[in-house]
């Protein structure tokens, strides 16, 4: 073997040995410590070009060249595999009638969740709409908190009282989970106002869908955010269907990244986790320096709008399978990991097996959590100490009326006119 080829072969072997601890940690569900991750970054730096160019409005787009590392790519793979498995499990729980009410699944859009998180810190804020399970998970929420909340159990992140659309974790900078279309956008701008007023040096990512993009309150929020140079990134997750209505039927101008007019914008391949990370890093710097920016994430959902929507009456099955084959975010990361010899196909399958076990165990734990006590119907409704008339109403009129009921469901089934009667 010529000396140069022998040296190259040795280098590749050393590189694979160097990545082995990362691989073993990923398979075991353990992330490397921040110190080891930072020390390994220079040795593991991988340069990747985004799948398509960024399109820009009133700003210069970021570079298509993205720097990543072996541990980041493995982390992306594991996180997105976990999200995918969680949503498929939620589908099964809903069909088994263990989850009731509305339930909107995120499978297909996972690259947005992990890409945003890779570009920010927990000091930054994120607020989104009702398709919130995976964003909650990306912010550091647990599988048990998600499944327990979906099933209305005490171990849920909102003590079983919020359900699918209202996941919340303020300690990690996650402000929901909102069921009213577009209503979270002004709230997100309010969070950004607080960040600027308090001089925190942080930003808010306010996420909404293409179905909300024609809401009047969005344009009011754009205006005030631009007037006050608020550090807010307005993220439109364009999955191309607002419920069952295609974007071109609902919007005269479906170029959502341009819809802010005086607010700069970028269009991003929302199925490419590294492109999302690059765009969000760029947007955070922009927002801290000059104010709001819009990111349109070109993405796709595999499920229907919600569990009551089969998702096949307004689009063809060939369209869905075509996206799965050509743009699936999990498979894109899998191909990157394999092409850079970070892990083998068998090792990635082992990670997926571990993820399935993790999800199954979380469901078991969530099922073991008890239902909320009926009295919990009236907690977290009013601010403590807001007036004796509220306390009197609760303790003298409402609580006596629920004493004879064993469960919240029994109480809710009682005719409304009988509430308050002893």
Order of alpha helices (4+ residues) and beta strands (2+ residues): alpha-alpha-beta-beta-beta-alpha-alpha-beta-alpha-alpha-alpha-beta-alpha-beta-beta-beta-alpha-beta-alpha-beta-alpha-alpha-alpha-alpha-alpha-alpha
